[in-house]
């Protein structure tokens, strides 16, 4: 294993400098190699001008107007999950409660959502008796990404990459299947774009179609358009980034409802006062306590706890507080050399007592009624927290993820009361891959007892 010096800091001025100078602070080459092997050269992998180019074209497909176009898909799959869980109570011999595995159910729902909203493909994973060809291929590719000593060595030592990765024929076949279906989806999206061009409110509404529309906009010069290869590289990126993190965040939300029954009751009261099962994006965002609750979940349980950058050049990093070295000398900045790493502690900043107060580790949605002034300096694209990062490499799909999470919770909380099916001590927080998941007995899961909401 290669060892390199790494800076760890929660200094907000330093983090702001690093995140906003993203040409100078990039993902480690070994990380990009590992990601590209699974995802291709999508926006999560690329750096420098290529990333800037992809991001510029893709931004138009992730704005609030575009997210509103796919909110119906969020509701369709959320209501289907609700009905599937409700049927468990019918199947339990007339019992007024049932056990469900929340992480699994939410995983299936979010995969179906990103399939349809992302590129017009229905995984049908909520239908346990039906498995799509793409679902099977996707599962093989994800399993092949599991950590192994050989893959770590290949990521760290470039000369080893000319040797086989030992993924086997199943991985190769799965990648070929994903590429074939991706090309079919791309061709279909282009066809729809050609037949509806110039027509208001016409054509497909999925992110892939919107990306193609943005990419072929007459205002984009020919030399500044993404190639088909670049567009296709975003499909697995949509799948991974738009699926796992939302699943995990929503699962942690249900976990906290179980731990804080008073919060659950207060939140349900607000949601039941809404006169429709499918409020608009504007309506769902006006629910103040609901918004505070989601903020607090994402602050305390950021699905990705940290990330890493490497300095692309020698630089001077400014510091808000400064530090005293071992020789007693005070420094107002930090000198970093090309190739040295920086650890971005998302989880630690979101729970820093110097920012959030002595109760920073406590779950309190009410804190969002009046935030401490100190959190205004957190480099962030949303919510005065680092969950979605800040700067030009902040999560491009943060609006999509937030509304998806809210729709899922809105639908489920109005229908069910939640309790843990295991003791609180049985649930641990474990980093699996890059995501912090709830784990019971070594498995990513959250067993819950659900019961129907009682009539007032």
C-alpha positions as CSV (number, residue, x, y, z in Angstrom):
1,X,0.0,0.0,0.0
2,X,1.3,3.5,-0.9
3,X,1.5,5.9,2.0
4,X,1.2,9.6,1.4
5,X,1.0,12.5,3.9
6,X,-2.6,13.6,4.5
7,X,-4.0,16.8,6.0
8,X,-7.0,16.5,8.3
9,X,-8.8,19.7,9.2
10,X,-12.2,21.0,10.2
11,X,-11.1,24.6,9.6
12,X,-13.8,26.1,7.5
13,X,-11.6,28.6,5.7
14,X,-9.3,25.8,4.7
15,X,-12.1,23.6,3.5
16,X,-13.7,26.4,1.6
17,X,-10.4,27.0,-0.2
18,X,-9.9,23.3,-1.1
19,X,-13.5,22.8,-2.3
20,X,-13.7,26.0,-4.4
21,X,-10.3,25.5,-6.1
22,X,-11.2,22.1,-7.5
23,X,-8.7,22.3,-10.3
24,X,-6.0,22.4,-7.7
25,X,-7.5,19.7,-5.4
26,X,-8.7,16.6,-7.1
27,X,-9.8,13.1,-6.3
28,X,-6.8,10.7,-5.9
29,X,-5.9,8.9,-9.1
30,X,-6.4,5.5,-7.5
31,X,-9.9,6.5,-6.5
32,X,-10.7,7.7,-10.0
33,X,-9.3,4.4,-11.5
34,X,-11.5,2.3,-9.2
35,X,-14.6,4.4,-9.9
36,X,-14.0,4.4,-13.7
37,X,-13.8,0.6,-13.7
38,X,-17.4,0.5,-12.3
39,X,-19.0,3.7,-13.7
40,X,-17.0,4.6,-16.7
41,X,-15.8,8.2,-17.2
42,X,-18.8,10.0,-15.9
43,X,-19.1,13.3,-13.9
44,X,-18.1,11.6,-10.6
45,X,-14.8,10.4,-12.1
46,X,-13.5,13.2,-14.4
47,X,-11.4,16.1,-13.3
48,X,-10.3,19.5,-14.7
49,X,-11.6,20.8,-17.9
50,X,-13.4,17.5,-18.8
51,X,-15.3,17.6,-15.6
52,X,-16.2,21.3,-16.0
53,X,-17.4,20.5,-19.5
54,X,-19.6,17.6,-18.5
55,X,-21.0,19.5,-15.5
56,X,-21.9,22.5,-17.6
57,X,-24.0,20.4,-20.0
58,X,-25.6,18.4,-17.1
59,X,-26.5,21.3,-14.9
60,X,-29.6,22.1,-17.0
61,X,-31.0,18.6,-16.4
62,X,-30.8,18.9,-12.6
63,X,-32.4,22.3,-11.9
64,X,-35.7,22.7,-9.9
65,X,-37.9,22.9,-13.0
66,X,-36.5,19.6,-14.2
67,X,-37.0,17.8,-10.9
68,X,-40.6,18.9,-10.9
69,X,-41.1,17.0,-14.1
70,X,-40.3,13.7,-12.5
71,X,-41.9,14.1,-9.1
72,X,-44.9,12.0,-10.3
73,X,-42.5,9.1,-10.6
74,X,-41.4,9.6,-7.0
75,X,-45.0,9.4,-5.8
76,X,-45.9,6.4,-8.0
77,X,-43.1,4.3,-6.5
78,X,-43.6,5.6,-3.0
79,X,-47.3,4.7,-3.0
80,X,-46.4,1.3,-4.4
81,X,-44.0,0.7,-1.5
82,X,-46.6,1.9,0.9
83,X,-49.2,-0.5,-0.5
84,X,-46.7,-3.4,-0.4
85,X,-46.0,-2.8,3.2
86,X,-49.7,-2.4,4.0
87,X,-50.3,-5.8,2.4
88,X,-47.8,-7.4,4.9
89,X,-50.4,-6.6,7.6
90,X,-53.1,-8.4,5.6
91,X,-50.8,-11.4,5.2
92,X,-50.2,-11.6,8.9
93,X,-53.5,-13.1,9.7
94,X,-55.4,-9.9,10.4
95,X,-52.7,-8.5,12.8
96,X,-52.7,-4.7,13.2
97,X,-48.9,-4.7,12.7
98,X,-46.3,-6.3,10.6
99,X,-42.5,-6.6,10.3
100,X,-40.7,-5.0,7.3
101,X,-37.1,-4.6,6.4
102,X,-36.9,-0.9,5.7
103,X,-33.5,-0.8,4.0
104,X,-34.4,-3.4,1.5
105,X,-37.8,-1.9,0.7
106,X,-36.3,1.6,0.2
107,X,-33.4,0.2,-1.9
108,X,-36.0,-1.3,-4.3
109,X,-38.1,1.9,-4.4
110,X,-35.1,4.2,-5.0
111,X,-33.7,1.9,-7.7
112,X,-37.1,1.9,-9.5
113,X,-37.3,5.7,-9.1
114,X,-33.8,6.4,-10.6
115,X,-34.4,3.9,-13.4
116,X,-37.6,5.7,-14.6
117,X,-36.7,9.2,-13.6
118,X,-33.1,8.8,-14.7
119,X,-33.4,7.2,-18.1
120,X,-36.9,5.9,-18.6
121,X,-36.2,2.3,-17.6
122,X,-38.4,0.3,-15.2
123,X,-36.3,-2.1,-13.0
124,X,-39.6,-3.3,-11.4
125,X,-37.5,-4.2,-8.4
126,X,-40.5,-3.6,-6.1
127,X,-42.1,-6.5,-7.9
128,X,-40.1,-9.3,-6.2
129,X,-41.3,-11.8,-8.8
130,X,-39.8,-9.9,-11.7
131,X,-36.2,-9.1,-12.4
132,X,-35.1,-7.0,-15.3
133,X,-32.1,-7.7,-17.5
134,X,-30.4,-4.4,-16.4
135,X,-31.1,-5.1,-12.7
136,X,-29.3,-8.4,-13.0
137,X,-26.3,-6.9,-14.8
138,X,-26.2,-4.0,-12.4
139,X,-26.1,-6.4,-9.4
140,X,-23.2,-8.3,-10.9
141,X,-21.2,-5.1,-11.5
142,X,-21.8,-3.8,-8.0
143,X,-20.8,-7.1,-6.4
144,X,-17.6,-7.1,-8.4
145,X,-16.7,-3.8,-7.0
146,X,-16.2,-5.4,-3.5
147,X,-12.8,-4.7,-2.0
148,X,-10.1,-7.2,-2.6
149,X,-6.3,-7.1,-2.1
150,X,-5.6,-7.4,-5.8
151,X,-8.0,-4.6,-6.8
152,X,-6.5,-2.3,-4.1
153,X,-3.0,-3.1,-5.5
154,X,-4.2,-2.3,-9.0
155,X,-5.7,1.0,-7.9
156,X,-2.5,2.0,-6.1
157,X,0.1,0.8,-8.6
158,X,-0.7,1.8,-12.2
159,X,1.7,-0.7,-13.9
160,X,-0.4,-3.6,-12.4
161,X,-3.5,-2.4,-14.4
162,X,-2.3,-4.0,-17.6
163,X,-2.9,-7.4,-15.9
164,X,-6.4,-8.9,-15.6
165,X,-8.5,-7.7,-12.7
166,X,-9.9,-11.3,-12.1
167,X,-13.5,-10.0,-12.5
168,X,-14.3,-13.1,-14.6
169,X,-16.7,-13.6,-17.5
170,X,-19.8,-12.7,-15.5
171,X,-18.5,-9.1,-14.9
172,X,-17.6,-8.8,-18.6
173,X,-21.0,-10.0,-19.7
174,X,-22.7,-7.7,-17.3
175,X,-20.8,-4.7,-18.5
176,X,-21.7,-5.6,-22.1
177,X,-25.3,-5.9,-21.2
178,X,-25.3,-2.5,-19.5
179,X,-23.5,-1.0,-22.5
180,X,-26.1,-2.5,-24.9
181,X,-29.1,-1.4,-23.0
182,X,-27.5,2.0,-22.4
183,X,-27.1,2.5,-26.2
184,X,-30.7,1.4,-26.7
185,X,-31.9,4.0,-24.2
186,X,-29.7,6.7,-25.7
187,X,-31.0,5.9,-29.2
188,X,-34.6,6.0,-28.0
189,X,-34.1,9.3,-26.1
190,X,-32.5,10.9,-29.2
191,X,-35.5,9.7,-31.3
192,X,-37.9,11.3,-28.9
193,X,-35.9,14.5,-28.9
194,X,-35.9,14.6,-32.7
195,X,-39.7,14.1,-33.0
196,X,-40.6,16.6,-30.3
197,X,-38.0,19.3,-30.9
198,X,-39.5,22.8,-30.7
199,X,-42.8,21.5,-29.0
200,X,-43.5,23.0,-25.6
201,X,-43.8,20.5,-22.8
202,X,-43.3,17.6,-25.1
203,X,-41.1,14.6,-25.0
204,X,-39.7,12.4,-22.3
205,X,-39.0,13.9,-18.9
206,X,-36.2,11.6,-17.6
207,X,-32.8,13.0,-16.8
208,X,-31.1,11.2,-19.8
209,X,-33.6,12.8,-22.2
210,X,-33.2,16.2,-20.5
211,X,-29.4,15.8,-20.7
212,X,-29.6,15.1,-24.4
213,X,-31.9,18.1,-24.9
214,X,-29.4,20.3,-23.0
215,X,-26.5,18.8,-25.0
216,X,-28.1,19.4,-28.4
217,X,-29.4,22.9,-27.5
218,X,-28.7,25.3,-30.4
219,X,-26.9,27.6,-28.0
220,X,-24.2,25.0,-27.4
221,X,-21.5,25.1,-30.0
222,X,-20.7,21.9,-31.8
223,X,-17.3,21.6,-30.2
224,X,-18.7,22.0,-26.7
225,X,-21.2,19.1,-26.8
226,X,-20.8,15.8,-25.0
227,X,-20.0,12.7,-27.1
228,X,-22.3,9.7,-27.0
229,X,-19.7,8.0,-24.9
230,X,-19.7,10.8,-22.4
231,X,-23.5,10.8,-22.2
232,X,-23.6,7.0,-21.7
233,X,-21.0,7.3,-18.9
234,X,-23.6,9.2,-16.9
235,X,-26.1,6.2,-16.8
236,X,-24.2,4.1,-14.2
237,X,-23.4,7.4,-12.4
238,X,-27.1,8.1,-12.1
239,X,-27.7,4.6,-10.9
240,X,-25.0,4.6,-8.1
241,X,-25.1,8.2,-7.0
242,X,-28.9,8.6,-7.3
243,X,-29.7,5.3,-5.6
244,X,-27.6,4.3,-2.6
245,X,-27.3,7.7,-0.9
246,X,-31.0,8.4,-0.9
247,X,-31.8,4.9,0.3
248,X,-29.4,5.3,3.2
249,X,-30.6,8.8,4.2
250,X,-34.3,7.8,4.1
251,X,-33.5,4.7,6.2
252,X,-31.8,6.8,8.8
253,X,-34.8,9.1,8.9
254,X,-37.1,6.1,9.8
255,X,-34.6,5.0,12.4
256,X,-34.7,8.4,14.1
257,X,-38.5,8.4,14.0
258,X,-38.4,5.1,16.0
259,X,-36.0,6.6,18.5
260,X,-37.9,9.8,18.9
261,X,-41.6,9.0,19.1
262,X,-42.5,12.6,20.0
263,X,-40.9,13.8,16.8
264,X,-42.7,11.1,14.9
265,X,-46.1,12.2,16.3
266,X,-45.4,15.9,15.7
267,X,-44.3,15.3,12.2
268,X,-47.2,13.1,11.3
269,X,-49.6,15.7,12.6
270,X,-48.1,18.2,10.1
271,X,-48.2,15.8,7.2
272,X,-51.7,14.6,7.8
273,X,-52.9,18.2,7.6
274,X,-52.0,18.2,3.9
275,X,-55.1,17.7,1.9
276,X,-53.6,15.5,-0.8
277,X,-51.5,12.3,-1.1
278,X,-49.4,14.0,-3.8
279,X,-48.5,17.7,-3.0
280,X,-46.4,19.6,-5.4
281,X,-42.7,20.2,-4.9
282,X,-43.6,23.8,-3.7
283,X,-46.2,22.5,-1.2
284,X,-44.0,19.8,0.2
285,X,-41.2,22.4,0.7
286,X,-43.4,24.7,2.7
287,X,-43.9,22.1,5.5
288,X,-41.6,23.7,8.1
289,X,-41.2,20.9,10.7
290,X,-40.8,18.3,8.0
291,X,-38.0,20.5,6.4
292,X,-36.3,20.8,9.8
293,X,-36.6,17.0,10.3
294,X,-34.9,16.3,7.0
295,X,-32.2,18.8,7.6
296,X,-31.4,17.2,11.0
297,X,-31.3,13.7,9.5
298,X,-28.9,14.8,6.8
299,X,-26.7,16.7,9.2
300,X,-26.3,13.9,11.7
301,X,-26.4,11.0,9.3
302,X,-24.6,12.2,6.2
303,X,-24.6,9.0,4.0
304,X,-21.0,9.7,2.8
305,X,-19.0,10.6,5.9
306,X,-15.8,11.9,4.2
307,X,-14.0,12.3,1.0
308,X,-10.4,12.8,0.0
309,X,-8.5,15.3,-2.3
310,X,-4.9,15.4,-3.5
311,X,-3.1,18.7,-4.1
312,X,-2.3,19.1,-7.9
313,X,0.3,21.7,-7.1
314,X,2.2,23.3,-4.2
315,X,-0.2,25.7,-2.5
316,X,-0.8,27.9,0.6
317,X,-4.0,27.0,2.4
318,X,-5.5,29.8,4.4
319,X,-6.7,29.0,8.0
320,X,-9.5,30.7,10.0
321,X,-8.0,29.8,13.4
322,X,-4.4,29.1,12.6
323,X,-2.2,26.6,14.6
324,X,0.9,26.4,16.7
325,X,3.5,23.9,15.6
326,X,5.7,21.6,17.8
327,X,8.3,24.4,18.0
328,X,5.8,26.9,19.4
329,X,5.5,28.9,16.2
330,X,2.1,30.2,15.2
331,X,0.9,29.8,11.6
332,X,-1.9,31.6,9.9
333,X,-1.8,29.2,6.9
334,X,-0.7,25.8,5.9
335,X,1.9,24.9,3.2
336,X,0.9,21.9,1.2
337,X,3.0,20.2,-1.5
338,X,1.9,18.6,-4.8
339,X,0.8,15.1,-4.2
340,X,-0.1,15.4,-0.6
341,X,-3.6,14.4,0.4
342,X,-6.4,16.2,2.2
343,X,-9.1,14.4,4.2
344,X,-12.5,16.2,4.0
345,X,-14.3,15.2,7.2
346,X,-18.0,15.7,6.3
347,X,-19.3,13.8,9.3
348,X,-17.1,15.7,11.8
349,X,-18.0,19.1,10.5
350,X,-21.7,18.3,10.6
351,X,-21.3,17.4,14.3
352,X,-18.7,20.0,15.4
353,X,-19.6,21.4,18.8
354,X,-17.8,24.6,17.9
355,X,-20.3,25.2,15.1
356,X,-23.5,23.6,16.3
357,X,-23.2,23.9,20.1
358,X,-22.7,21.5,22.9
359,X,-25.8,19.5,21.8
360,X,-24.3,18.9,18.3
361,X,-24.5,15.1,18.6
362,X,-28.2,15.2,19.6
363,X,-31.1,14.8,17.2
364,X,-33.1,18.0,17.5
365,X,-35.1,19.2,14.5
366,X,-36.0,22.3,16.4
367,X,-32.4,23.6,16.1
368,X,-33.2,24.6,12.5
369,X,-35.6,27.3,13.8
370,X,-32.6,29.4,14.7
371,X,-29.1,28.3,13.7
372,X,-25.9,29.4,15.3
373,X,-24.2,32.2,13.3
374,X,-21.0,30.0,13.0
375,X,-22.6,27.5,10.6
376,X,-23.0,30.3,8.0
377,X,-19.3,29.8,7.1
378,X,-19.7,26.1,6.3
379,X,-18.8,25.5,2.6
380,X,-22.1,24.1,1.4
381,X,-24.4,23.9,-1.6
382,X,-27.4,23.3,0.8
383,X,-28.5,23.6,4.4
384,X,-25.3,25.0,6.1
385,X,-23.9,21.5,6.2
386,X,-21.3,19.6,4.2
387,X,-23.5,16.6,3.3
388,X,-23.7,17.6,-0.4
389,X,-20.3,19.3,-0.2
390,X,-19.7,22.8,-1.6
391,X,-18.0,24.4,-4.6
392,X,-18.1,23.2,-8.2
393,X,-17.9,19.5,-7.3
394,X,-20.8,19.6,-4.9
395,X,-23.4,16.9,-5.6
396,X,-25.1,17.8,-8.9
397,X,-28.3,15.8,-7.9
398,X,-28.9,17.3,-4.5
399,X,-32.3,18.7,-5.4
400,X,-33.4,15.4,-6.9
401,X,-32.3,13.5,-3.8
402,X,-34.0,15.9,-1.4
403,X,-37.4,15.8,-3.1
404,X,-37.2,12.0,-3.6
405,X,-36.4,11.6,0.1
406,X,-39.2,13.9,1.1
407,X,-41.8,12.2,-1.1
408,X,-40.9,8.8,0.3
409,X,-41.1,10.0,3.9
410,X,-44.3,12.0,3.3
411,X,-46.0,8.9,1.9
412,X,-44.8,6.4,4.5
413,X,-45.2,8.6,7.6
414,X,-48.9,9.4,6.7
415,X,-49.6,5.7,6.4
416,X,-47.7,4.0,9.2
417,X,-46.4,4.3,12.7
418,X,-42.9,3.0,13.2
419,X,-41.0,1.1,15.9
420,X,-37.7,-0.8,15.8
421,X,-38.1,-4.5,15.5
422,X,-34.8,-4.9,17.3
423,X,-33.2,-3.1,20.3
424,X,-31.5,0.2,19.7
425,X,-28.2,-1.4,20.8
426,X,-28.5,-3.9,17.9
427,X,-28.3,-1.2,15.3
428,X,-24.8,0.1,14.5
429,X,-23.4,2.6,12.0
430,X,-21.0,1.0,9.6
431,X,-19.2,2.3,6.6
432,X,-19.8,-0.2,3.8
433,X,-18.0,1.0,0.6
434,X,-18.2,4.8,0.8
435,X,-21.6,4.9,2.5
436,X,-22.6,4.9,6.2
437,X,-25.4,2.3,6.5
438,X,-27.4,1.0,9.5
439,X,-26.3,-2.5,10.2
440,X,-27.8,-5.3,12.3
441,X,-25.9,-8.5,12.8
442,X,-23.3,-7.5,10.2
443,X,-25.9,-6.9,7.4
444,X,-27.1,-3.6,6.1
445,X,-30.7,-3.6,7.2
446,X,-33.2,-1.9,9.5
447,X,-36.0,-4.2,10.7
448,X,-39.1,-2.3,11.7
449,X,-42.6,-2.9,13.1
450,X,-45.2,-0.9,11.2
451,X,-48.8,-0.4,12.2
452,X,-51.5,1.7,10.4
453,X,-51.9,5.3,11.5
454,X,-54.9,5.5,13.8
455,X,-57.8,7.7,12.9
456,X,-58.1,10.9,14.8
